[in-house]
């Protein structure tokens, strides 16, 4: 049975209206917000530090009536949210053994499950918490605390986790300054299995602090492979000496999933991907080693709860952006920076190889298509880095039975404007002789007809590299490697593959970025025309002088395949989850009239399912080509090198994955 929650866990962080020291008013607002968040499907709702009283009460925390009112209102919040199937965390001061603690109360279905004291109490700059509060006791085992005479004893300590029975979530808590400490409780929590860590905070606002806070929360979630939920005190706190902004954040594995605007009291939501976090922890074996060394499960109290499980196929809201182009930043500035970085990495990798073998010549098969154009651009940059004459780059155009005048002319223009050497070698006569030798009918346009041309071109490139004392630069990209869309020992083979880690959706943006920065108008014109040319191997005769063989009509849209590839290899997602996410990113709605220029392409559910099946079938069956792929530097998080990121048997069965796809609706 396929679970319909796909490993997601919905959480919320809320800043609410507040009056300093007015516990009754504050609890009313907390209850209202909790009900809204629970109705929105949140399984965990986190409020700010000391939100029941207000953080800025100062020496009023010594007043007995304020402490009793805080306990009383905490019990009221628990009682009035008893019908909600959500874990609720609120902040309040609590007394124990003659000391006052800044604590988080964990509430569920009318009960106070636990009280978590703050570990690190700031007493510097504008903070004087040590005047009122003591740090958490140094005991590992959770103690008991009577919040009031009416309430039964409650576990009190930092080593407490809330563990939903019907979810892989393990929820732990820390408070404000704990995050800023060199050895925060969150590290210990994560090494003992916590994957959802909530911080009840009252972080005042000063210039530059918001960005630092984003960095701190995001980096903590990255370092611990967890989600980090940060609920911040609002501007209703006292402004006697400080200003607060209610900056709420929900982060996951280094990314900010949701955040509030400063000075906007709001509830933010995010659907946290617990299975993604689990996959990242499993893959990063150093996390497991640290966990094994530090884990002491006996010191943690795990409190079970039964939460409502969301059916994400039937839930209209999905609090998570799904990037249709995961390899390509959506922001134009970030995309430009990424393109510059990627091309530099490609060029540096090739430059190292050229220097190592003392090579001053490179041979490239220049077709006038996207991939070979990018390879040429990268090779030119590598030669510049090595201070080599670009004339040492031999661009070879090899017109054959499917070559169109458009791609041929673009190849000539690119070579001329780049300042490299150019050689034209027609493959027609050699391939016809080969057909004669093997008994191939030229009129039969089968796989032999196509691959004979690809292998003839590779032979020419290899032999020319011998003549020039150079190396053949591979042009095939990551998407083609994933699908096996290359001729074995044809364009599959080279001496260094500069595009081996570049997916097709990114190739297009890299060439576009180079076009935008091109100094020569003719070079820019050629690059732009390459971008507007349909992707094709050009191995079949043209129709009326135009390309007749379009790759995406044969193997499917690269937009979809790159989306599938990223989620399969990067996170090990199952077909059902990838299908769910693809629908969110690409599904064609009945009223969807947006053009491709305005948004990502749209596909029907049937199309997504069809091409998902194609992806898995080809990904498994074509592994043998990747098992012996040439060298080529990894430049992104996804690589299919058998020497690095992807080691898979060439004869593995795909039945398990295909059967799951067949069951998809």
Number of C-alpha atoms within 10 A of each C-alpha: 5 10 11 16 17 21 19 21 22 23 27 28 33 27 29 24 19 25 16 17 23 15 24 20 16 23 27 19 17 25 18 15 21 29 18 13 25 22 13 15 23 27 24 25 28 30 31 31 29 24 34 31 30 26 25 22 15 14 10 14 21 15 9 11 11 18 21 16 17 27 24 18 20 25 22 18 27 24 17 17 24 15 13 22 20 27 25 28 29 25 29 25 27 24 19 12 6 6 11 19 24 26 30 31 26 22 24 24 19 16 19 23 22 27 30 26 27 26 25 22 23 19 11 9 6 10 12 13 19 14 14 17 22 17 18 19 15 9 11 15 16 20 14 15 19 16 22 14 7 9 14 13 16 18 21 24 25 31 23 25 24 21 20 19 13 12 17 17 23 22 23 27 30 26 30 23 18 21 22 14 13 8 11 17 21 27 18 19 25 23 21 22 17 25 27 30 27 26 28 30 27 27 24 22 17 11 7 8 12 16 9 11 18 21 15 15 25 24 19 23 27 19 13 25 25 29 31 31 33 31 34 30 32 30 23 20 25 18 11 7 8 15 18 20 24 30 30 33 27 29 26 29 23 21 17 19 22 20 21 22 12 16 17 15 21 20 21 22 28 26 24 26 20 23 18 21 23 16 15 20 17 12 14 11 11 11 18 15 12 11 17 12 10 13 18 13 12 11 14 18 19 17 16 14 18 16 19 15 16 17 13 17 13 9 11 8 11 14 15 15 13 14 17 22 17 17 20 20 16 12 8 10 10 12 18 18 12 19 22 14 13 20 27 17 19 26 25 21 20 25 21 14 18 21 12 9 10 10 16 20 20 26 30 27 26 29 26 28 25 26 24 22 26 24 27 27 19 25 25 23 21 25 24 14 15 17 11 17 14 20 17 19 27 25 26 24 24 22 21 20 17 21 22 21 15 16 23 17 14 23 26 20 18 25 23 15 15 16 15 17 15 19 14 13 12 15 19 15 10 14 21 16 12 15 16 12 9 8 9 17 13 13 7 10 13 12 10 14 20 18 18 20 28 24 19 19 24 22 15 17 24 20 15 19 20 13 9 16 13 23 25 23 28 27 26 26 26 23 24 19 24 25 23 21 19 20 18 18 16 17 21 25 24 24 19 21 24 32 27 26 24 26 28 23 20 23 24 16 17 24 23 20 19 20 19 12 9 14 11 11 11 14 20 20 16 22 27 17 16 25 20 12 14 16 19 19 18 25 22 20 17 16 11 8 12 16 23 17 19 15 16 14 10 9 15 18 16 19 20 23 25 24 22 24 26 20 19 16 16 17 17 16 19 14 24 21 17 22 20 19 20 22 19 16 20 21 20 17 11 7 6 9 10 12 10 9 7 8 10 16 17 21 18 14 18 12 16 23 22 14 18 23 19 16 21 23 17 17 20 20 16 20 24 16 21 22 17 15 23 18 18 22 20 21 19 12 11 21 23 22 22 16 11 9 14 15 13 14 11 15 11 10 12 14 12 9 15 16 12 15 19 13 10 14 10
